[in-house]
Amino acid sequence: MRHFLGFELGSTRVKAVLIDERFEAVASGAREWENEWRDGYWTYGLDGAFDCLRGAYGDLSAEHKSKYGAAPRVDAIGISAMMHGYLAFDAEGDLLTPFRTWRNTTTGQASRKLTEEFGFYIPQRWSVAHLYQAALNKEPHVGRLRFLTTLAGYVHWKLTGRKAAGVGDASGIMPLGPSGLEYDTAMAHRFRELTGIAPGDVLPDIKPAGEHAGGLTAEGALLLSPSGELEPGIPCCPPEGDAGTGMVATNSVAERTGNISAGTSVFVMTVLEKPLRRHYEEIDVIATPAGKPVAMVHCNNCTSDIDAWVNLFSESLERFGARPDRTALFDVLYAEALKGDPDCGGLFSCNYVSGEHLTGFAEGRPLFARLPGSRFTLANFMRAHLFSSVATLRIGMEILTEKEKVPLDYLTGHGGLFKASGVGQRLVAAALNVPVAVPRTAGEGGAWGIALLAAFMVLGREGESLESFLGERVFARHPAVPVEPSESDVKGFAAYFERYKAGLAAERAAVAHLK
């Protein structure tokens, strides 16, 4: 039986998943990692990325040996990572400036100017916005730039020697042309006029789902497994961003389907039947790994503030000699939210750890407040924080569903917010007023999604679309069942949402005065 290995470098965790021909996970491994605030930017150390990849593969291999008595045999590999950001290299392949992640909101000037020049909304997170802002800032390294890529593209390059990006990941670097296999020609020409930099000379080649994108080199194999378990030559599928692998992992690559990914950041993606009538600063237009247009509502902040509070509760318990299991603690606290008042009892939480472009914040200050007469209970506290995690998302979703009338039967959810059984599913359904399904594979996330793309590269039949491969061969046996939002929860969120929007004035004051 053939096996397919997927890695995802997420915002807080690097995960490896091995699946078989039945698309079942047979082993997995993970390592925690965290961004840091350095010299005015959110960043990660790239050496740490490969430390985590090796650790995650080591855990996976150990699990496989324990279960099956042998090291895993791998027939194809895929790399996924957080989209966008700025990884710039010179002619020798040396990093010109520390990795600037999607979380940075430092490119507002570039975003506005490129949106005006292109007639197409360019979010602050996109790689081309980071590059143009560096040019506007007259940063010395720009003149030495020879290659610009994403985190997934960087890891793939180091493993295979190939400078490539999957269609979905490339669509968050700069806009694509009509075929989806090249960067938009007119926009690339205008960018060269503005900067003297030809995007085609410095950006990775675009590869659609199903194509080979190189093989593991001898050096790349040792980067993942210093013991030599992985052999050179293993084929690699195009590297993808977490948005693309989230679509794959939730079977949301066909028209009228949509998914919500909720972890450190939160975003909803809906595959469009027709173009939007106009561009909006709240909505990105990207692509599925197969090239279909997607409307994406992205928020920089989701669960980081909740995680910090859970860590505080864990520390408090430890002072009494308890050693709570982290997963169990999350389950208990999340479940408590279902016992709270529908409107959270008058509590307010703003979860902005970093800036939030959708509401115009360049910086964040996590904030919690209550009225003198509020019902300050644990249940209401947890419910307010869970509602806060998707409240900004609701602002963008109203444009899609009310202004653009994008049809959306239900959303399929995955990510950390949905791990506690039924809680995130029910509260997100209420917040967005749309049914939400959570597949049994929700916990596997993007690592499983990129492993599926590696499998599609090998097992896909001639002429078979990605939509057919997923719908008919991967998900047919275990369809996810949507949960309808309850009337009480919907009304409760609506009341909380009004308080949340009013509370953003307090968040602006906190950013201005708390330094």
C-alpha positions as CSV (number, residue, x, y, z in Angstrom):
1,M,0.0,0.0,0.0
2,R,1.3,3.5,-0.9
3,H,1.6,6.2,1.7
4,F,1.6,10.0,1.4
5,L,3.3,12.4,3.8
6,G,2.0,15.9,4.5
7,F,3.6,18.7,6.5
8,E,2.0,21.9,7.6
9,L,3.7,24.8,9.2
10,G,0.9,26.6,11.0
11,S,1.0,29.6,13.2
12,T,1.6,27.8,16.5
13,R,2.3,24.2,15.4
14,V,4.2,22.2,12.8
15,K,2.4,19.0,12.0
16,A,3.2,15.9,10.0
17,V,0.5,13.4,8.8
18,L,1.0,10.1,6.9
19,I,-2.0,8.8,5.1
20,D,-2.6,5.6,3.1
21,E,-4.4,4.8,-0.2
22,R,-7.7,4.8,1.7
23,F,-6.9,8.4,2.8
24,E,-6.8,7.4,6.4
25,A,-4.2,8.9,8.8
26,V,-1.9,6.1,9.9
27,A,0.6,8.2,11.9
28,S,1.3,11.8,12.9
29,G,3.6,14.0,14.8
30,A,3.8,17.6,15.8
31,R,6.0,20.3,17.3
32,E,5.0,23.6,18.9
33,W,6.4,26.9,17.6
34,E,5.5,30.5,18.1
35,N,6.1,33.8,16.3
36,E,8.0,36.6,18.0
37,W,7.8,40.4,17.8
38,R,11.2,41.6,16.6
39,D,12.3,45.0,15.3
40,G,8.7,46.0,14.6
41,Y,7.6,42.8,12.8
42,W,6.0,39.5,13.6
43,T,8.5,36.8,12.5
44,Y,9.7,33.2,12.9
45,G,13.3,31.9,12.8
46,L,13.7,29.7,9.8
47,D,16.1,27.4,11.5
48,G,13.3,26.7,14.0
49,A,11.1,25.7,11.1
50,F,13.3,22.9,10.1
51,D,13.9,21.9,13.8
52,C,10.1,21.5,14.0
53,L,9.8,19.6,10.7
54,R,12.4,17.1,11.9
55,G,10.8,16.8,15.2
56,A,7.3,16.3,13.8
57,Y,8.6,13.7,11.3
58,G,10.6,12.0,14.1
59,D,7.4,11.7,16.2
60,L,5.5,10.4,13.2
61,S,8.2,7.8,12.5
62,A,8.3,6.7,16.1
63,E,4.5,6.2,16.1
64,H,4.6,4.2,12.9
65,K,7.4,2.0,14.2
66,S,5.4,1.4,17.4
67,K,2.3,0.4,15.5
68,Y,3.7,-1.5,12.5
69,G,7.3,-2.4,13.5
70,A,9.0,-0.5,10.7
71,A,9.8,3.0,9.5
72,P,7.2,4.5,7.2
73,R,7.5,4.1,3.5
74,V,6.7,7.3,1.7
75,D,5.5,7.6,-2.0
76,A,4.9,11.4,-2.2
77,I,5.3,14.4,0.0
78,G,3.6,17.8,0.2
79,I,4.4,21.0,2.1
80,S,1.8,23.5,3.3
81,A,2.3,26.6,5.4
82,M,0.7,29.9,6.4
83,M,0.1,32.0,3.3
84,H,1.4,35.4,2.2
85,G,4.2,37.2,4.0
86,Y,7.7,38.1,2.8
87,L,10.7,35.8,2.4
88,A,13.3,37.6,0.2
89,F,16.6,36.1,-0.9
90,D,19.6,37.4,-2.8
91,A,21.5,35.7,-5.7
92,E,23.4,33.4,-3.3
93,G,20.2,32.3,-1.7
94,D,20.8,34.2,1.5
95,L,17.8,35.7,3.5
96,L,17.8,39.5,3.1
97,T,15.6,40.3,6.0
98,P,13.8,38.3,8.7
99,F,10.7,36.5,7.6
100,R,7.7,39.0,7.7
101,T,4.6,37.0,8.3
102,W,1.0,37.5,7.3
103,R,0.3,38.9,10.7
104,N,2.1,42.2,10.0
105,T,-0.1,45.2,9.3
106,T,2.7,47.5,8.1
107,T,1.9,47.7,4.4
108,G,-1.1,50.0,4.4
109,Q,0.5,52.5,2.0
110,A,1.5,49.8,-0.4
111,S,-1.9,48.0,-0.2
112,R,-3.8,51.2,-1.0
113,K,-1.5,52.2,-3.9
114,L,-1.5,48.8,-5.6
115,T,-5.2,48.4,-5.2
116,E,-5.6,51.7,-7.0
117,E,-3.1,50.9,-9.7
118,F,-4.3,47.3,-10.3
119,G,-8.1,47.9,-9.9
120,F,-8.0,44.8,-7.7
121,Y,-7.9,44.7,-4.0
122,I,-4.3,43.9,-2.7
123,P,-4.5,43.0,1.1
124,Q,-1.7,44.1,3.4
125,R,-0.8,40.4,4.0
126,W,0.1,39.7,0.3
127,S,3.7,39.2,-0.6
128,V,3.5,41.8,-3.4
129,A,2.3,44.4,-0.8
130,H,5.3,43.6,1.4
131,L,7.6,44.0,-1.5
132,Y,6.2,47.3,-2.7
133,Q,6.2,48.6,0.9
134,A,9.9,47.7,1.2
135,A,10.5,49.6,-2.1
136,L,8.5,52.6,-0.9
137,N,10.5,52.6,2.3
138,K,13.7,52.5,0.2
139,E,15.0,49.5,2.2
140,P,18.5,48.8,0.9
141,H,17.9,45.0,0.5
142,V,15.4,45.5,-2.3
143,G,18.1,46.2,-4.9
144,R,19.6,42.8,-4.1
145,L,16.4,40.8,-4.3
146,R,16.5,37.8,-6.7
147,F,13.8,35.5,-5.2
148,L,10.6,36.2,-3.2
149,T,8.5,33.4,-1.9
150,T,6.1,32.2,0.9
151,L,7.0,29.9,3.8
152,A,5.6,26.8,1.9
153,G,7.5,27.8,-1.2
154,Y,10.7,28.3,0.9
155,V,10.6,24.9,2.5
156,H,9.7,23.2,-0.8
157,W,12.7,25.0,-2.4
158,K,15.1,23.7,0.3
159,L,13.7,20.2,0.0
160,T,13.6,19.9,-3.8
161,G,15.7,22.8,-5.3
162,R,12.6,23.9,-7.2
163,K,11.2,27.4,-6.9
164,A,7.5,26.6,-7.2
165,A,4.2,27.5,-5.6
166,G,0.8,25.9,-5.9
167,V,-2.0,27.9,-7.5
168,G,-3.7,28.7,-4.2
169,D,-0.5,29.9,-2.5
170,A,0.5,31.9,-5.6
171,S,-2.8,33.6,-5.7
172,G,-1.9,35.2,-2.3
173,I,1.5,36.4,-3.6
174,M,0.0,38.6,-6.4
175,P,-3.1,38.4,-8.6
176,L,-3.2,35.6,-11.2
177,G,-4.2,35.9,-14.9
178,P,-7.2,34.3,-16.5
179,S,-5.7,30.9,-16.8
180,G,-4.6,30.8,-13.2
181,L,-1.2,29.5,-14.2
182,E,0.6,32.9,-14.5
183,Y,0.7,36.2,-12.6
184,D,-1.6,38.8,-14.2
185,T,0.4,40.2,-17.1
186,A,-0.9,43.7,-17.0
187,M,-0.4,44.0,-13.3
188,A,3.1,42.6,-13.5
189,H,3.9,45.1,-16.2
190,R,2.6,48.0,-14.0
191,F,4.5,46.7,-11.0
192,R,7.7,46.8,-13.0
193,E,6.9,50.4,-14.0
194,L,6.4,51.3,-10.4
195,T,9.5,49.5,-8.9
196,G,11.8,48.4,-11.7
197,I,11.2,44.8,-10.5
198,A,9.7,42.3,-12.9
199,P,7.5,39.9,-10.8
200,G,8.2,37.1,-13.3
201,D,11.9,37.3,-12.6
202,V,11.7,37.0,-8.8
203,L,8.5,35.0,-8.0
204,P,8.1,31.2,-7.9
205,D,6.7,29.2,-10.8
206,I,3.0,28.4,-10.5
207,K,1.9,24.7,-10.4
208,P,-1.7,23.4,-10.3
209,A,-2.9,20.6,-8.2
210,G,-2.0,17.2,-9.7
211,E,1.3,18.3,-11.2
212,H,4.8,17.1,-10.1
213,A,6.8,19.9,-8.6
214,G,10.2,18.2,-8.1
215,G,11.6,15.4,-6.0
216,L,13.3,15.3,-2.6
217,T,17.0,15.9,-3.0
218,A,19.7,14.2,-0.9
219,E,20.1,17.4,1.1
220,G,16.4,17.8,1.4
221,A,15.9,14.3,2.7
222,L,18.5,14.8,5.4
223,L,16.8,18.1,6.4
224,L,13.7,16.1,7.3
225,S,15.3,12.9,8.6
226,P,19.0,13.1,9.5
227,S,19.0,9.3,10.1
228,G,18.4,8.7,6.4
229,E,14.9,7.2,6.6
230,L,13.6,9.3,3.7
231,E,15.2,8.5,0.4
232,P,16.1,11.1,-2.3
233,G,13.8,11.2,-5.3
234,I,10.4,11.0,-3.5
235,P,8.1,13.1,-5.7
236,C,6.7,16.3,-4.2
237,C,3.4,18.0,-5.1
238,P,3.1,21.8,-5.5
239,P,3.5,23.5,-2.1
240,E,0.3,25.1,-0.9
241,G,-0.9,27.7,1.6
242,D,-3.0,26.9,4.5
243,A,-6.1,28.4,2.8
244,G,-5.7,25.9,-0.1
245,T,-5.1,22.9,2.1
246,G,-8.0,23.9,4.3
247,M,-10.3,23.9,1.3
248,V,-9.0,20.4,0.4
249,A,-9.3,19.1,4.0
250,T,-13.0,20.2,4.1
251,N,-14.0,19.2,0.6
252,S,-14.6,22.8,-0.3
253,V,-13.1,23.2,-3.7
254,A,-16.3,23.1,-5.8
255,E,-18.6,26.0,-6.6
256,R,-21.2,26.8,-3.9
257,T,-19.0,25.2,-1.2
258,G,-17.3,27.1,1.6
259,N,-15.2,26.4,4.6
260,I,-14.1,28.2,7.8
261,S,-10.6,27.7,9.2
262,A,-10.3,28.9,12.8
263,G,-7.0,28.8,14.7
264,T,-4.6,31.6,15.3
265,S,-6.3,33.5,12.5
266,V,-9.8,32.8,11.1
267,F,-11.0,32.9,7.6
268,V,-14.0,31.9,5.5
269,M,-13.6,30.9,1.9
270,T,-16.4,30.4,-0.6
271,V,-15.8,29.1,-4.2
272,L,-17.5,31.6,-6.5
273,E,-20.0,30.8,-9.3
274,K,-19.4,34.2,-10.8
275,P,-17.1,37.2,-10.1
276,L,-18.0,39.7,-7.4
277,R,-19.5,42.9,-8.7
278,R,-16.7,45.0,-7.3
279,H,-13.7,44.7,-5.0
280,Y,-13.9,45.2,-1.3
281,E,-11.1,45.8,1.2
282,E,-12.7,43.2,3.5
283,I,-12.6,40.4,0.9
284,D,-9.6,38.8,-0.8
285,V,-10.0,37.0,-4.2
286,I,-7.7,34.0,-4.3
287,A,-8.0,30.5,-5.9
288,T,-8.4,26.9,-5.0
289,P,-5.4,24.6,-5.7
290,A,-7.0,23.8,-9.0
291,G,-7.5,27.5,-10.0
292,K,-11.2,28.2,-9.3
293,P,-11.9,31.7,-7.9
294,V,-12.5,32.1,-4.2
295,A,-13.8,34.9,-2.1
296,M,-12.0,35.0,1.2
297,V,-12.8,36.9,4.4
298,H,-9.7,36.8,6.6
299,C,-9.1,38.1,10.1
300,N,-5.7,38.1,11.8
301,N,-7.0,37.2,15.2
302,C,-9.0,34.2,16.5
303,T,-7.9,31.9,19.3
304,S,-4.6,33.4,20.6
305,D,-6.4,35.4,23.3
306,I,-8.4,32.4,24.4
307,D,-5.3,30.3,24.5
308,A,-3.6,32.9,26.8
309,W,-6.6,32.8,29.2
310,V,-6.6,29.0,29.2
311,N,-2.9,29.0,30.0
312,L,-3.6,31.3,32.9
313,F,-6.3,29.0,34.2
314,S,-3.9,26.1,33.9
315,E,-1.2,28.0,35.8
316,S,-3.8,28.8,38.6
317,L,-4.6,25.1,38.9
318,E,-0.9,24.2,39.1
319,R,-0.6,26.5,42.1
320,F,-3.0,24.1,43.9
321,G,-0.9,21.1,42.9
322,A,-3.1,20.0,39.9
323,R,-1.6,19.0,36.6
324,P,-4.5,19.4,34.2
325,D,-4.3,17.7,30.8
326,R,-4.3,20.6,28.3
327,T,-6.8,19.0,25.9
328,A,-9.2,18.1,28.7
329,L,-8.9,21.7,30.1
330,F,-9.8,23.2,26.7
331,D,-12.8,20.7,26.4
332,V,-14.1,21.6,29.9
333,L,-13.8,25.4,29.5
334,Y,-15.2,25.4,25.9
335,A,-18.2,23.3,27.0
336,E,-18.8,25.8,29.8
337,A,-19.6,28.4,27.2
338,L,-22.7,26.5,26.2
339,K,-24.1,27.1,29.7
340,G,-23.7,30.9,29.4
341,D,-26.4,33.5,28.8
342,P,-27.1,33.8,25.0
343,D,-25.7,37.4,24.9
344,C,-22.8,36.6,27.3
345,G,-24.4,38.4,30.2
346,G,-23.1,41.9,29.3
347,L,-19.4,40.9,29.0
348,F,-17.1,42.3,26.3
349,S,-13.9,40.8,24.8
350,C,-11.7,42.1,22.0
351,N,-9.2,39.4,20.9
352,Y,-6.8,41.6,18.9
353,V,-3.3,40.3,19.8
354,S,-2.1,41.8,16.6
355,G,-3.4,44.4,14.2
356,E,-6.7,43.7,12.3
357,H,-7.0,45.1,8.8
358,L,-10.7,44.4,8.5
359,T,-11.5,47.0,11.2
360,G,-8.6,49.3,10.6
361,F,-6.2,48.4,13.4
362,A,-2.5,48.5,12.8
363,E,-1.8,47.1,16.3
364,G,-3.8,45.1,18.8
365,R,-4.4,45.2,22.6
366,P,-6.3,42.1,23.9
367,L,-9.1,43.7,26.0
368,F,-11.8,42.4,28.4
369,A,-14.5,44.5,30.0
370,R,-17.7,44.2,31.9
371,L,-20.5,46.5,33.0
372,P,-21.2,46.9,36.7
373,G,-24.3,44.8,36.4
374,S,-22.9,42.1,34.1
375,R,-23.3,38.5,35.0
376,F,-19.6,37.7,35.5
377,T,-19.5,33.9,35.4
378,L,-17.1,31.4,33.9
379,A,-19.7,30.4,31.4
380,N,-20.3,33.9,30.2
381,F,-16.6,34.7,30.2
382,M,-15.8,31.7,27.9
383,R,-18.8,32.4,25.7
384,A,-17.8,36.1,25.3
385,H,-14.3,35.1,24.2
386,L,-15.5,32.4,21.8
387,F,-18.0,34.9,20.2
388,S,-15.2,37.5,20.1
389,S,-13.0,35.1,18.1
390,V,-15.4,35.3,15.1
391,A,-17.1,38.7,15.6
392,T,-14.8,40.5,13.2
393,L,-15.3,37.8,10.7
394,R,-19.0,38.5,10.8
395,I,-18.4,42.0,9.6
396,G,-16.8,40.7,6.4
397,M,-19.3,37.9,5.9
398,E,-22.2,40.4,5.8
399,I,-20.7,41.8,2.6
400,L,-20.7,38.4,0.9
401,T,-24.1,37.2,2.0
402,E,-26.0,40.5,2.1
403,K,-24.4,42.8,-0.5
404,E,-23.1,40.2,-3.0
405,K,-25.8,37.5,-2.3
406,V,-23.2,34.8,-2.6
407,P,-25.1,31.5,-2.2
408,L,-23.8,29.4,0.7
409,D,-25.6,26.3,1.8
410,Y,-23.3,25.6,4.8
411,L,-19.7,26.0,5.9
412,T,-17.4,23.1,6.8
413,G,-15.2,23.9,9.7
414,H,-11.7,22.9,10.8
415,G,-9.0,24.1,13.1
416,G,-8.5,24.4,16.8
417,L,-11.7,26.3,17.5
418,F,-13.7,23.1,16.5
419,K,-11.7,20.5,18.4
420,A,-14.0,20.6,21.5
421,S,-16.9,18.5,20.5
422,G,-19.9,20.6,19.2
423,V,-19.0,23.8,21.0
424,G,-17.2,25.8,18.3
425,Q,-19.6,24.4,15.7
426,R,-22.7,25.6,17.5
427,L,-21.4,29.0,18.4
428,V,-19.8,29.8,15.0
429,A,-23.1,28.7,13.3
430,A,-24.9,31.3,15.6
431,A,-22.3,34.0,14.9
432,L,-22.4,33.7,11.1
433,N,-26.1,32.5,11.0
434,V,-25.2,29.7,8.7
435,P,-25.2,25.9,9.2
436,V,-21.7,24.5,10.1
437,A,-20.5,21.0,9.5
438,V,-17.3,19.6,11.1
439,P,-15.8,16.5,9.4
440,R,-14.3,13.7,11.5
441,T,-10.9,14.8,10.1
442,A,-11.2,18.4,11.4
443,G,-8.3,17.9,13.8
444,E,-5.9,16.7,11.1
445,G,-6.3,20.1,9.3
446,G,-3.9,21.3,6.6
447,A,-1.3,18.5,7.0
448,W,-4.0,16.0,6.0
449,G,-5.1,18.3,3.2
450,I,-1.6,18.6,1.7
451,A,-1.2,14.8,2.1
452,L,-4.4,14.5,0.0
453,L,-2.9,16.7,-2.6
454,A,0.3,14.5,-2.7
455,A,-2.0,11.5,-3.1
456,F,-4.0,13.3,-5.9
457,M,-0.7,13.8,-7.8
458,V,0.0,10.0,-7.7
459,L,-3.5,8.5,-7.7
460,G,-5.4,11.0,-9.8
461,R,-6.8,9.4,-12.9
462,E,-6.4,11.0,-16.3
463,G,-8.9,13.8,-16.7
464,E,-10.1,13.5,-13.1
465,S,-10.7,16.9,-11.4
466,L,-9.7,17.7,-7.9
467,E,-13.4,18.2,-7.1
468,S,-14.2,14.7,-8.3
469,F,-11.2,13.1,-6.6
470,L,-12.3,14.6,-3.2
471,G,-16.0,14.3,-3.5
472,E,-16.2,10.8,-5.0
473,R,-13.1,9.0,-3.6
474,V,-12.1,10.7,-0.3
475,F,-15.2,12.1,1.4
476,A,-18.1,10.0,0.0
477,R,-17.8,7.4,2.8
478,H,-17.9,10.0,5.7
479,P,-20.0,13.0,4.8
480,A,-20.1,15.8,7.4
481,V,-23.5,16.7,8.7
482,P,-24.2,20.5,9.2
483,V,-25.6,21.8,12.5
484,E,-28.3,24.5,12.1
485,P,-27.9,27.7,14.2
486,S,-30.4,27.8,17.0
487,E,-32.7,30.8,17.2
488,S,-31.7,31.6,20.8
489,D,-28.0,31.5,20.0
490,V,-28.5,33.7,16.9
491,K,-30.4,36.3,18.9
492,G,-27.8,36.2,21.7
493,F,-24.9,36.7,19.3
494,A,-26.8,39.6,17.6
495,A,-27.0,41.4,21.0
496,Y,-23.3,40.6,21.8
497,F,-22.3,41.8,18.3
498,E,-23.8,45.3,18.9
499,R,-21.8,45.5,22.2
500,Y,-18.7,44.2,20.4
501,K,-18.9,46.9,17.6
502,A,-19.4,49.6,20.2
503,G,-16.5,48.3,22.2
504,L,-14.1,48.7,19.3
505,A,-13.9,52.4,20.3
506,A,-12.4,51.2,23.6
507,E,-9.9,49.0,21.7
508,R,-8.8,52.1,19.7
509,A,-8.2,54.0,22.9
510,A,-6.2,51.1,24.3
511,V,-4.0,51.0,21.2
512,A,-3.5,54.7,21.4
513,H,-2.7,54.9,25.1
514,L,-1.3,51.6,26.3
515,K,2.3,51.4,25.1
